Amino acid sequence: MAANYDALGSQARNSPYGSGDPYYNESSGYITPARSPKKTISKWVKFGVPVAVVVIAGAVLGGVLGSRASKNASASSSAAASAAATSAISVKNDIGRFATATDSQYLVPIYPMTTNTAAYTTPTFVSTANTNLGWPQDPFQPSNPSPTQVRPDRPRLIAPTYMWDSLPNLIKNDPYLSGWNDTIFGNATQYMALPPVAYFYDNGNGILDPAREIKQRVKAFSYAYRLTNDTKWVDRTYVELQNAAGNLTGGWGPDNSTKWNPTHFLDTAELTAAYAIAYDWLYNAWTPTQRSSIMATMITYGLNNGVSAYSSSDPGAYGWWKTNTEGNWNCVCNNGLTMGALAILGDDTTGIATQLLALTVPNALQNCAFAPSSDGTWSETANYWYFGTTGHAEMASSLLTATGSTYGLLSVNPDFQFTGQYHMYVSGPGSLFNYGDCGPNKYSTTANAMMFYGQQYNMPQYQLFQRDQFDAAEPWSMFWYNPAVTGAFWDGLALDHFFDNSTDQWGSMRSSWTDENALYVAVKAGTLQGHQTHNDLDCGDFVVDALGVRWFGELGSGDYNSLGYFSNDLQSSQRWLYYRKMTEGQNTILVNQQNQNVAAAPTVRHDTSGTVQGSSTVMNVPGDSSAYFVADLSSAYFNVTSFSRGVHLINGRKQVLIQDEINASAPIMWRAHTNATIVTSADGLTATLTIGSATTIVQLLNPPSGATFTTLNAVRFASDPTPPQPDQPNDGVTVLVISLPAGSYTLQVLINPQWPGMSSSSYTTPGSVALSQWSLASPS
């Protein structure tokens, strides 16, 4: 196992919310099982979908090209090397966008099942001086960069002039940039027709949703203007800015310095970033009066409050920067202030821009940069990765383009480079392994930090993975994406990966990277504290995807407005009274109908056959391909002498065995949440799960006396302590259950997706093998 990253493994991770959470309840947008869509596959909701996302379904694929003669050219000849580079990029561009459509339910790319040895090759950034195919070098190369010494031209944030000058040709020559450009203009046109974003204060939850929606619009409008010089986009941007400043009829929020809700500083930060983008990207289009107004608003409602937060002795104000907050809060808040300061540097006569840059950059280096652990796992949850990495990437990119350096934001934590890998493996064929809280609506937040990290860390697979995702089409991608990237992200990519930092401890196993019907299993152990109060009590939790369906999944966030939801992560926390957060609401073992022990310190072991996918999207899994994950979860329970859970992919990754070995002095209950319709056999040893036309059969092997499958509704027990507020309903969710009295047991649950064309005789029934004796070949 990898050693713990000291900054994460030996220090307490504190809440960003100050003492006792006096202010923070994030914007609602919590995840509930959705109403059944027309094409019913599953009801699991992945994450808040931004309005007006235009999904390009059915990208046109060109013909498959053969190898080019230039492949045999001598590397010593620069002309030949240039020709080879041009050929490699041309092959990619002639093929078009690799994904042929986007699944309307899960919003994941659908790849053609084919082999293309010309385009589906090793991920590579091709070196080219051809400005029709790749970016030129930034002419701004300061010899001694400083955060307060900015480039002489505008824009300075993320997309300097040289990139805007190159972009039209690149759009003409790259199918991804072309498609994203069309989508951005389509979204901007839709936003243009809408009224300015209304002020909405969500009880104690702040104005984060409207803040991010304004940022989303400003990015689109500013982008559209810079490519068209049509001032209607400038005018519409100014209306949005005037609205958020409270200068239109009806006002917008309090008529004082707290208009942007600095007690929930994420709101202030995102609005400051929106104003920074508008100020900088449209700098030469503004009149002096407009420019002055925008800067004054940003200082009054944004930057001044940043200085106050950094100097205040109020724990509620400084929690996000002064309490080792290694997560999304620190990244988002420091980024907004940094972008605002960089935008007005040189115009600001108050000195506040310089003052803030001396605070935000070193603080982000101490906190934001350490949000990923030693294995790349984000400190909070898979969904909060989006918010944190967006803030981190925007800040690093803005510093780099404006001043010529990231000042260590990309390197002070040497393991930050692995967080893109974490995102890839936490993504299944149908959804994220969305443990814990899922967060508010994303709006301007995407996974496009993958584009930035791909380039900065020389990880082309990150860009290749993200470019086919539904949220790729937005302005940041147009500048973070390197059109000289070639290959397929899946070529040579291992099917399994295990994340060993003791805070995280989880495994990701699958049968294919490109088949939306593939088998995907993720399982976790890890600690139950140190996740900024966004986790669940869920040691042993798992999800299973197969046949285009999530068979066992997560309930996601509770209601962020609920009393005590973010109180703390102590054993007595009110958070653990809510069904979706308590052990009862997870896919794991429940003992004595009690929550797990928050002081849990599991240990894990695992192995994999090391199977990798080749260049083809058709993954033919070898019969002996296998992986398993075993966790000793004894420390996570009261009334337990010993408990270990193992998950094993068997029979060429067509079946999943979940085995539990437990010795408990109180009653136990095996629980797994599903959207499926469940029919149990007469003897209770088989459960047939159906979602739409897909079926999975779950068997209880070698059952202990009295063990059978039953079902329950996804609601708390009548004997549970009453939460401060009612739970959200979990409509359409059923819990598959095995109940037993106190004792020592081995439970073997075999999950058999009913693969098309696979006969019943092709399924295997594994023997009974103790977890301590598990290997890649046994059980099988």
GICORZI-V204950 format. One record per backbone hydrogen bond with DSSP energy under -1.0 kcal/mol. CO is the residue of the C=O (numbers start at 1). NH is the residue of the N-H. Records with the same first field share a line. If there is no record, write none. Layout:
CO->NH, NH
//
This chain:
5->8, 9
6->10
38->40
43->34
55->57
68->71
69->72
70->73
74->77
77->81
78->82
79->83
80->84
81->85
82->86
83->87
84->88
85->89
86->90
87->91
88->92
89->93
90->94
91->95
92->96
95->62
101->110
103->107
108->103
110->100
112->114
114->617
116->120
119->121
121->488
124->486
130->133, 134
139->141
146->149
157->159
160->163, 164
161->165
162->166
163->167
166->170
167->171
168->172
169->173
170->174
174->178
175->179
176->180
177->181
178->182
179->183
180->184
181->185
182->186
183->187
184->188
185->189
186->190
187->191
188->192
189->193
191->194
201->203
202->205
206->202
207->211
208->212
209->213
210->214
211->215
212->216
213->217
214->218
215->219
216->220
217->221
218->222
219->223
220->224
221->225
222->226
223->227
225->229
230->233
231->235
232->236
233->237
234->238
235->239
236->240
237->241
238->242
239->243
240->244
241->245
242->247
243->246
248->251
254->256
256->259
258->261
261->264
264->267
265->269
266->270
267->271
268->272
269->273
270->274
271->275
272->276
273->277
274->278
275->279
276->280
277->281
278->282
280->283
282->285, 286
287->291
288->292
289->293
290->294
291->295
292->296
293->297
294->298
295->299
296->300
297->301
298->302, 303
299->304
302->306
303->307
304->308
305->309
306->310
307->311
308->312
314->317, 318
315->319
318->321, 322
324->326
325->327
327->331
328->332
329->333
330->334
331->335
332->336
333->337
334->338
335->339
336->340
337->341
338->342
339->343
340->344
341->345
344->347, 348
351->355
352->356
353->357
354->358
356->359, 360
357->361
359->363
360->364
361->365
362->366
363->367
364->369
367->370
368->371
373->376
377->373
381->385
383->386
384->388
385->389
386->390
387->391
388->392
389->393
390->394
391->395
392->396
393->397
394->398
395->399
396->400
397->401
398->402
399->403
400->404
402->151
406->409
408->412
413->416
415->418
416->419
418->422
419->423
420->424
421->425
422->426
426->433
431->428
432->434
433->435
442->445
447->450
448->451, 452
449->453
450->454
451->455
452->456
453->457
454->459
459->462
460->464
461->465
462->466
463->467
466->469
469->472
472->474
474->477
476->479, 480
477->481
482->485
484->126
486->124
488->491
490->493
493->613
497->508
499->506
501->504, 505
505->525
506->499
507->523
508->497
509->521
515->518
517->547
519->511
520->545
521->509
522->543
523->507
524->540
534->437
536->538
538->541
541->524
543->522
544->551, 552
545->520
546->549
549->546
552->544
559->562
562->565
564->567
570->573
574->577
575->578
578->581, 582
581->537
582->585
583->586
586->588
588->671
590->669
591->594
597->600
603->632
605->630
607->628
611->495
613->492
622->625
626->609
627->649
628->607
629->647
630->605
631->645
632->603
633->636
634->637
636->597
639->665
642->663
643->633
644->661
645->631
646->659
647->629
648->657
650->654, 655
655->650
656->751
657->648
658->749
659->646
660->747
661->644
662->745
663->641, 642
664->743
667->592
668->740
669->590
670->738
672->736
673->553
674->734
677->690
679->688
681->684
684->709
685->700
686->681
687->698
688->679
689->696
690->677
691->694
694->691
695->754
696->689
697->752
698->687
699->750
704->707
710->737
712->735
713->715
717->720
730->733
733->714
734->674
735->712
736->672
737->710
738->670
740->668
743->664
745->662
747->660
748->701
749->658
750->699
751->656
752->697
753->755
755->758
759->762
760->763
770->773
771->774
778->775
//
